[in-house]
């Protein structure tokens, strides 16, 4: 997650922490859906399988990963501006730390199986790989970084034709960078890379390049207008490009305009790896979130700030909490015979939302404790890795 080794009081930085906390709340909802929803094997974006509330529940959580990565890029810019000594090593070591957590404790939290049997390289891995790259790229002028990031985001579709299928050293490297390939090591470990790092590096660079926009030289009013303008421009650009049903996303929309099938498929943009249109749509929502935070229109501000200031702590503990509580819950349902034994364990959407709220309420006191601990130990080396 985005590094947050200081408690900030600047309004512009509070805004970033608040938005980070908001997308973490959405992330917890998505992961609760993975474990608690009765139809978690159903594609929530398929018009033949889904309904409106389930579709919106899944779609809003699309904003989480790109928001995390973009805000992490801004955080790297802040560290550079503070003339942080030895930033190369700090970014490199954080990247290694995130990748280590992904392949060990986070993978275990997802499966509760032995380590290194099935390794899923997801957003924490992609962010870690991005940090390692930024340890070499952070000296780029922000404008150049922004241009490079936008170029990766907009031109990546041209790479779809490169299929190496994970064969050979170059094929393995390409599968980690862009091509989603599932392969097995000689030791029998199954590795899948749903989050190849190159597209996410583009978002990280774009966030870094936008860092100067959060300098004190920009007034809150200018930032508010800027966020709203960016959101509108991204949304309009998305609609225009998507209407051509071609470049920017591997899958096309279909159905009669105005129909359920049309709307569901029009906004069904590819996340694995993130397409250009996916980035445009989700980052337009991020701009709206930032606009709302700057205008102090987000609810439960103190809760969002707490979650946003301890991102890795939240991420690390919310997964085993959700996974473990879902197993316990469904075991009790079975033992108490509250549902037929033949039914697939899980809740409908109202139960899913209740579970989500309970998870957040459970995490809140622990996150507040850790937030205070970091504040009391500001500057300690370990805060940069938590």
C-alpha positions in Angstrom: 0.0 0.0 0.0 1.0 3.6 -0.3 3.6 4.6 2.2 2.3 6.6 5.1 4.9 7.0 7.7 3.8 10.3 9.1 0.6 11.7 10.5 -0.2 14.7 8.4 -2.2 17.8 9.3 -2.0 19.7 6.0 -5.5 19.8 4.4 -4.2 18.6 1.0 -2.6 15.5 2.7 -5.6 14.9 4.9 -7.6 14.8 1.7 -5.4 12.1 0.2 -5.5 10.0 3.4 -9.3 10.4 3.5 -9.7 9.2 -0.1 -7.3 6.3 0.6 -9.5 5.3 3.5 -12.6 5.5 1.3 -11.3 3.1 -1.3 -10.1 0.7 1.4 -13.7 0.6 2.7 -14.8 -0.3 -0.8 -12.0 -2.9 -1.0 -13.3 -4.6 2.1 -16.7 -4.7 0.5 -15.3 -6.5 -2.5 -13.4 -9.0 -0.4 -16.5 -9.6 1.7 -18.3 -10.4 -1.6 -15.6 -13.0 -2.4 -16.2 -14.8 0.9 -19.7 -14.1 2.1 -21.9 -13.7 -1.0 -23.8 -16.8 -1.9 -23.2 -16.3 -5.6 -19.5 -15.5 -5.5 -18.9 -17.8 -8.4 -21.3 -15.6 -10.5 -19.8 -12.9 -12.7 -21.4 -9.8 -11.2 -20.8 -7.9 -14.5 -22.6 -10.4 -16.7 -26.1 -9.1 -17.6 -27.4 -12.7 -17.7 -26.2 -13.5 -14.2 -26.3 -10.3 -12.2 -28.7 -7.6 -11.0 -28.3 -3.9 -10.7 -27.2 -3.8 -7.0 -24.7 -6.6 -7.4 -23.4 -4.9 -10.6 -22.9 -1.6 -8.9 -21.4 -3.3 -5.8 -18.7 -4.9 -8.0 -18.2 -1.9 -10.2 -17.5 0.6 -7.4 -14.9 -1.7 -6.1 -13.1 -1.4 -9.4 -11.9 2.0 -8.2 -9.8 0.5 -5.4 -6.6 -0.8 -7.0 -6.0 2.1 -9.4 -6.7 4.6 -6.6 -4.2 2.9 -4.3 -1.5 2.9 -6.9 -2.1 6.4 -8.1 -2.1 7.8 -4.5 1.1 5.8 -3.9 2.7 7.6 -6.7 1.7 10.9 -5.1 3.2 9.7 -1.8 6.5 9.0 -3.6 6.6 12.5 -4.9 6.1 13.9 -1.4 9.0 11.8 -0.1 11.2 13.1 -2.9 10.1 16.7 -2.2 11.1 16.3 1.5 14.6 15.4 0.2 14.3 12.1 1.8 17.8 10.6 2.2 18.5 7.3 0.6 15.2 7.2 -1.2 16.5 4.7 -3.7 17.0 2.1 -1.0 13.8 3.0 0.8 11.7 2.5 -2.3 13.6 -0.7 -3.3 13.3 -2.3 0.1 9.6 -1.4 0.5 9.0 -3.0 -2.9 10.8 -6.2 -1.8 8.8 -6.2 1.5 5.5 -5.9 -0.3 6.3 -8.7 -2.7 7.4 -10.9 0.3 4.1 -10.2 2.1 2.2 -11.0 -1.1 3.7 -14.4 -1.7 3.6 -15.4 2.0 1.2 -14.1 4.5 -1.3 -12.4 2.1 -1.5 -15.6 -0.1 -2.0 -17.6 3.1 -4.8 -15.3 4.2 -6.6 -15.8 0.9 -6.4 -19.6 0.9 -5.5 -20.8 4.4 -3.4 -23.4 2.6 0.3 -24.1 2.8 2.8 -21.6 1.5 4.2 -21.8 -2.0 1.6 -24.3 -3.3 -0.4 -21.7 -5.2 1.0 -18.2 -5.5 -1.3 -15.4 -6.7 0.5 -12.2 -7.5 -2.1 -9.5 -7.0 -2.2 -5.8 -6.3 0.4 -5.8 -3.4 2.9 -7.6 -5.7 2.2 -5.1 -8.5 2.7 -2.2 -6.1 5.9 -3.7 -4.8 7.2 -4.2 -8.3 6.3 -0.6 -9.0 8.2 0.7 -6.0 11.3 -1.2 -7.2 10.9 0.5 -10.6 10.4 3.9 -9.0 13.6 3.5 -7.0 15.2 4.0 -10.4 12.7 6.4 -11.9 11.9 8.8 -9.1 14.5 11.3 -10.4 12.5 11.8 -13.5 10.9 15.3 -13.7 7.2 15.0 -12.8 6.1 16.1 -16.2 8.2 13.4 -17.9 6.9 10.8 -15.4 3.3 11.9 -16.2 3.9 11.7 -19.9 5.5 8.2 -19.5 2.7 7.0 -17.3 0.0 8.2 -19.6 1.8 6.7 -22.6 1.9 3.3 -20.9 -1.8 3.5 -20.0 -2.9 4.6 -23.5 -0.6 2.5 -25.6 -0.6 -0.8 -23.7 -3.4 -2.2 -25.9 -0.8 -2.5 -28.7 1.0 -5.1 -26.6 -1.9 -7.6 -26.6 -0.6 -9.3 -29.7 2.6 -10.3 -28.0 2.0 -13.9 -26.8 5.0 -15.7 -25.3 2.9 -18.1 -23.1 5.5 -18.0 -20.3 8.0 -20.0 -22.4 11.6 -19.4 -21.7 13.2 -16.8 -19.6 11.9 -13.9 -21.8 8.4 -15.5 -21.7 8.4 -15.7 -17.9 9.6 -12.1 -17.6 6.8 -11.0 -20.0 4.2 -12.8 -18.0 5.1 -10.9 -14.9 5.2 -7.6 -16.9 2.1 -7.8 -19.0 0.8 -11.2 -20.3 -1.4 -13.1 -17.8 0.0 -16.6 -17.9 -0.4 -19.4 -15.3 2.6 -21.6 -15.0 4.1 -24.2 -12.7 7.7 -24.1 -11.4 9.9 -27.2 -11.3 9.3 -27.3 -7.6 5.5 -27.8 -8.2 4.4 -24.3 -7.3 1.5 -22.9 -9.3 2.0 -19.2 -10.1 -0.6 -16.9 -11.5 -0.2 -13.2 -12.3 -3.6 -11.5 -12.5 -1.8 -8.2 -11.8 1.1 -7.9 -14.3 3.0 -4.9 -13.1 3.6 -2.8 -16.3 0.1 -1.3 -16.6 0.1 -0.5 -12.9 3.5 1.1 -13.2 1.9 3.5 -15.7 -0.7 4.5 -13.0 2.0 4.8 -10.4 4.0 7.1 -12.7 0.9 9.1 -13.5 0.3 9.7 -9.8 3.9 10.7 -9.2 3.7 13.1 -12.1 0.6 14.7 -10.6 2.3 15.2 -7.3 3.1 18.9 -7.9 -0.6 19.6 -8.2 -0.8 19.0 -4.4 1.8 21.6 -3.6 0.8 24.5 -1.5 1.2 26.8 -4.5 -2.3 25.4 -5.6 -5.1 26.7 -3.5 -7.9 24.3 -2.3 -10.3 26.1 -4.7 -8.0 25.5 -7.7 -7.6 21.9 -6.7 -11.3 21.4 -6.4 -12.0 22.9 -9.8 -9.1 20.8 -11.2 -10.4 17.6 -9.8 -13.9 18.2 -11.1 -12.6 19.1 -14.5 -10.4 16.1 -14.7 -13.3 13.8 -13.7 -15.6 15.3 -16.4 -12.9 15.1 -19.1 -12.1 11.5 -18.3 -15.7 10.5 -18.2 -16.5 12.2 -21.6 -13.3 10.8 -23.2 -14.3 7.3 -21.9 -17.8 7.6 -23.3 -16.6 8.8 -26.7 -13.8 6.2 -27.1 -16.0 3.4 -25.8 -18.8 4.3 -28.2 -16.5 3.3 -31.1 -16.4 -0.2 -29.6 -12.8 -0.7 -30.6 -9.5 0.6 -29.2 -8.9 0.7 -25.4 -10.6 -2.4 -24.2 -10.3 -6.1 -25.3 -14.0 -6.9 -25.0 -16.7 -5.0 -26.9 -20.1 -3.9 -25.7 -23.2 -5.3 -27.3 -27.0 -5.1 -27.1 -29.5 -2.5 -28.0 -28.5 1.0 -26.7 -30.6 1.7 -23.7 -31.1 -1.9 -22.7 -29.7 -3.6 -19.6 -27.3 -5.7 -21.8 -26.0 -2.5 -23.4 -25.3 -0.7 -20.1 -23.8 -3.7 -18.4 -21.4 -4.5 -21.2 -20.6 -0.8 -22.0 -19.1 -0.3 -18.6 -17.6 -3.8 -18.3 -14.0 -2.8 -18.8 -11.0 -5.1 -18.4 -9.2 -5.1 -15.1 -6.8 -8.1 -15.7 -4.6 -6.4 -16.9 -6.2 -2.9 -16.6 -7.1 -1.6 -20.0 -6.9 2.1 -21.0 -10.7 2.5 -20.6 -10.7 0.8 -17.2 -8.0 3.3 -16.1 -10.0 6.2 -17.5 -13.2 5.2 -15.9 -11.8 4.4 -12.4 -9.5 7.4 -12.3 -12.4 9.7 -13.1 -14.1 8.3 -9.9 -10.8 8.9 -8.0 -10.9 12.6 -9.2 -14.5 12.8 -7.9 -13.5 11.3 -4.5 -10.7 13.9 -4.3 -13.1 16.7 -5.2 -15.5 15.5 -2.5 -12.7 15.3 0.1 -11.4 18.8 -0.7 -14.9 20.1 -0.2 -15.3 18.1 3.1 -18.3 16.3 1.7 -17.2 12.7 2.5 -19.0 11.2 5.5 -17.4 9.6 8.6 -14.2 11.6 8.0 -12.4 10.4 11.1 -13.0 6.8 10.3 -11.7 7.2 6.7 -8.7 9.1 8.0 -7.8 6.3 10.4 -8.1 3.6 7.7 -6.2 5.7 5.2 -3.3 6.3 7.6 -2.6 2.6 8.3 -3.2 1.1 4.8 -0.9 -1.9 5.0 -2.0 -2.8 8.5 -5.6 -2.6 7.3 -4.9 -4.7 4.2 -2.9 -7.3 6.1 -5.5 -8.0 8.8 -8.8 -7.5 6.9 -8.2 -10.6 4.8 -7.8 -13.2 7.5 -10.6 -11.5 9.4 -13.0 -11.8 6.5 -11.9 -15.3 5.5 -11.9 -16.7 9.1 -15.2 -15.1 10.1 -16.9 -16.4 6.9 -15.7 -20.0 7.7 -16.9 -19.7 11.3 -20.2 -18.2 10.3 -21.1 -20.8 7.7 -20.0 -23.6 10.1 -22.4 -22.3 12.7 -25.2 -22.1 10.1 -24.5 -25.7 9.3 -24.2 -26.9 12.9 -27.4 -25.0 13.9 -29.2 -26.2 10.8 -30.2 -22.7 9.9 -30.1 -23.6 6.2 -30.5 -26.8 4.2 -27.2 -28.7 4.0 -27.4 -28.9 0.2 -27.4 -25.1 -0.2 -24.2 -23.3 -1.1 -23.0 -21.4 1.9 -23.3 -17.7 1.7 -25.6 -14.7 2.1 -27.7 -12.6 -0.2 -26.7 -9.0 -0.7 -28.3 -7.7 2.5 -26.4 -10.2 4.5 -23.2 -9.3 2.6 -23.6 -5.7 3.5 -24.2 -6.5 7.2 -21.0 -8.6 7.2 -19.1 -5.8 5.6 -20.2 -3.3 8.2 -19.3 -5.7 11.0 -15.8 -6.3 9.5 -15.2 -2.5 9.4 -16.4 -2.0 13.0 -14.1 -4.8 14.1 -11.1 -3.4 12.4 -11.7 0.2 13.5 -10.4 0.1 17.1 -7.3 -1.9 16.0 -6.5 0.6 13.2 -7.0 3.5 15.6 -4.6 1.9 18.1 -2.0 1.4 15.3 -2.5 4.9 14.0 -1.7 6.2 17.4 1.3 3.9 17.7 2.7 5.3 14.4 2.1 8.9 15.5 4.0 8.3 18.7 6.9 6.7 16.8 7.0 9.1 13.9 10.3 8.8 12.1 11.0 5.2 13.4 12.3 3.0 10.6 9.6 0.4 10.9 6.8 2.9 10.2 7.9 3.1 6.6 7.1 -0.6 6.2 3.7 -0.6 7.9 
